[in-house]
Amino acid sequence: MKNIFTKKNKQFKYESKMRMFIKTFVMTFTLILIVVTPVLATVTKIGDLNPGGREAPVIEEELDFLISSDSPFFDAFTYSKRVNILALGVNENEGLTDTIMLASLDIENKHLDLIWIPRDTYYYREGYKSSDLAQFKINAAYRKNPLNSAKAVSEVLMGIPINYYAVLSYDGVARIVDSMRGVPMDIPFHMKYDDPLDKPPLHVNIPKGEQVLDGDHAIQFLRYRSGYADADLGRIKAQQQFMKNAFKQCLSFELPNIARTVFNNVTSDINLRTALYLAGKAVGISSDDITTYMMPVGKVDHYVHPDVEKISEMLEEIYSIGQHAEEEAEEGEGSEAH
C-alpha cells in the first residue's frame, strides 16, 4: 500500500511540475522553446514591460492586417479562440532566421499546436533578380525585422493571423541552455563540420552518443545541417527532439533563474501583463495537449516548395473546421427533433 501511495505521490509531483511548466508555455520559446511567463513576475512587476524594450516593433500596431480577408479560412481564423505566436531563432550577423516556428494556442480547448517552417521554403520577394536564389528563401525575409517574417509566414500559411512574435539569437540560446545546466541529447552520429566563412564562423565537433550539451555545443547542434540525409527537414526533426529534451530538463531546475535569462535574451512584443493572462488561460494543458507539425512540403529543388493542398488540410485539422461543421449539424438536427 505504501508503494502505491509513493508512486501516486511521485506521479502527482511530476504532473504538478509539468502543469507548472506548460502553464508558462505561452511567453516565448524560439529555438529551445522555453516559455516561463508566470515566474517572470519574479523578474519585474511592471505589467506593460516586454522583452526587447519599447523599441521592439509591435505586430498589432504596425501590420495593416491580422487576418487576411483573402484567406479561404477567414471565418475560421476570425472566430477562433486562438493566439498565434511566431518564434524565430536568428543569425543577427546575416539578418537571417535559422529557425521559424508558429505556436498556436487554443485558449478555449486548451491545446497547443506547433508548426515548423523550413528555412529554405520558397517565398517570392519583389525587387530581386531570379539569379538571387538565396533571396527567395523565407529565412531571408527577416532582414532584422520580425514583422517581415510575420508577413511571410502568414502568407505561406494561407493568411493565418500572427498576434505576437519572439526572437532569440545564438548567444541568447547559449545563455539559456547554460542556465538550465545543459540539455541531454543522444547524438546519432559524430557531427563534424567547419565553415570559417559562415557568419559567425561555424565549427561543429560533437561526438556520437549520449551527453549533455552546454550552451556552445547546443548552438553547434542546432546550426548543424550538412550531415542529414534530408538537409533542412532533418535539421527540423533534430530541433524538435532538442525541444522535448529541453522541456524535461527544465522540470529539474528552478524556473525563476531560467525566466530571468529568457527575459534578458529575448525580443518580443508580448508584454508581461499579456503573457501572464495567456499563461493563466493555459492552466491544465499537459504534454498530451501539444501537437507538432512541419509545414507540408511539395517539390524540393533549390527550395522547399509549400504543398498548398496539404497545408489546407493541416489548417483544417488545427482549427477543427470539419469537426465544428459536424457539431453544428448535430445541434441543428437535435433542435429539429424537439
Secondary structure by P-SEA (a helix, b strand, c coil): caaaaaaaaaaaaaaaaaaaaaaaccccccccccccccccccccccccccccccccccccccccccccccccaaaaaaaccbbbbbbbbcccccccccbbbbbbbccccbbbbbbbbbcccbbbbccccccccccccccccccccaaaaaaaaaaaacccccccbbbbcaaaaaaaaaaacbbbbbcccbbbbbccccccbbbbbbbccbbbbcaaaaaaaaacccccccaaaaaaaaaaaaaaaaaaaaaaccaaaaaaaaaacccccccaaaaaaaaaaacccccccbbbbcccccccccccccaaaaaaaaaaaaaaaaaaaaaaaaaaaaaaac
